[in-house]
Every structure is written in structure tokens, then in C-alpha cells.
């Protein structure tokens, strides 16, 4: 009987120490800043916002240059 109680306490303790929470590590995104756009760029408006497109990538103007965006 004593062995049975020890087994139950061990099982309960092992369930209480495990967690269902998983850790998620966010990797920083790769931000590409271009100081000057090529001459062949095109201006595109999407939902009233101005974007610049060139070579299949879209850019948005910021204070530091042009940033590659996905929309």
C-alpha cells in the first residue's frame, strides 16, 4: 500500500512539473535599406499609399532611404 501511494505521488509530482507551454523565439527580420532607387523604378499606389517598384521588389520611402516591403 505504501508503494502505491509513493507511485501516485511520483506521478502527480511529475505532471505538475511539466508544462504545456512551448517557447517561441522570434528571429529578427532582415531589413534592406536602399539609399537611392534606380532610374528605371516605377511608382505604384496601393490603397492610397505610394510604393516604388523595381526588379520585382517594392520599396517604401523612409527618412533613412527606401525599405523593401511586402504587402
C-alpha positions as CSV (number, residue, x, y, z in Angstrom):
1,X,0.0,0.0,0.0
2,X,2.8,2.3,0.8
3,X,4.4,1.7,-2.6
4,X,1.1,2.5,-4.3
5,X,1.0,5.9,-2.5
6,X,4.6,6.6,-3.4
7,X,3.9,5.8,-7.1
8,X,0.8,8.1,-7.1
9,X,2.7,11.0,-5.5
10,X,5.6,10.5,-8.0
11,X,3.2,10.6,-11.0
12,X,1.3,13.6,-9.7
13,X,4.6,15.4,-9.0
14,X,5.9,14.7,-12.5
15,X,2.8,16.0,-14.1
16,X,2.9,19.2,-12.0
17,X,6.5,20.0,-13.0
18,X,5.9,19.6,-16.8
19,X,4.5,22.5,-18.7
20,X,2.3,22.7,-21.8
21,X,4.0,26.0,-22.8
22,X,6.3,25.9,-25.7
23,X,8.9,28.6,-26.3
24,X,8.8,30.6,-29.5
25,X,11.9,32.5,-30.4
26,X,11.3,35.3,-32.9
27,X,14.1,35.9,-35.3
28,X,14.7,39.4,-36.3
29,X,13.6,40.3,-39.8
30,X,16.1,41.3,-42.4
31,X,15.5,44.9,-43.3
32,X,17.1,46.1,-46.5
33,X,17.6,49.9,-46.8
34,X,18.5,51.4,-50.2
35,X,19.8,54.9,-50.2
36,X,18.9,55.7,-53.8
37,X,16.5,54.0,-56.2
38,X,17.5,53.1,-59.7
39,X,16.3,55.4,-62.5
40,X,14.1,52.7,-64.0
41,X,11.9,52.4,-60.9
42,X,8.1,52.7,-61.2
43,X,5.6,54.4,-58.8
44,X,2.7,52.3,-57.7
45,X,-0.2,53.3,-55.4
46,X,-1.8,50.6,-53.2
47,X,-4.7,51.6,-51.0
48,X,-3.6,55.3,-51.3
49,X,0.0,54.5,-50.3
50,X,2.9,55.3,-52.6
51,X,5.3,52.4,-53.3
52,X,8.3,52.2,-55.7
53,X,8.8,49.1,-57.6
54,X,11.9,47.8,-59.4
55,X,13.1,44.3,-60.3
56,X,10.1,42.7,-58.7
57,X,10.6,44.3,-55.3
58,X,8.6,47.0,-53.7
59,X,10.0,49.8,-51.7
60,X,8.6,52.5,-49.3
61,X,10.3,55.8,-48.7
62,X,11.6,56.5,-45.2
63,X,13.9,59.0,-43.5
64,X,16.9,56.7,-44.0
65,X,16.2,55.7,-47.6
66,X,13.9,53.2,-49.2
67,X,12.9,50.0,-47.4
68,X,11.9,46.7,-49.1
69,X,8.3,45.9,-48.1
70,X,5.8,43.1,-48.7
71,X,2.1,43.9,-48.9
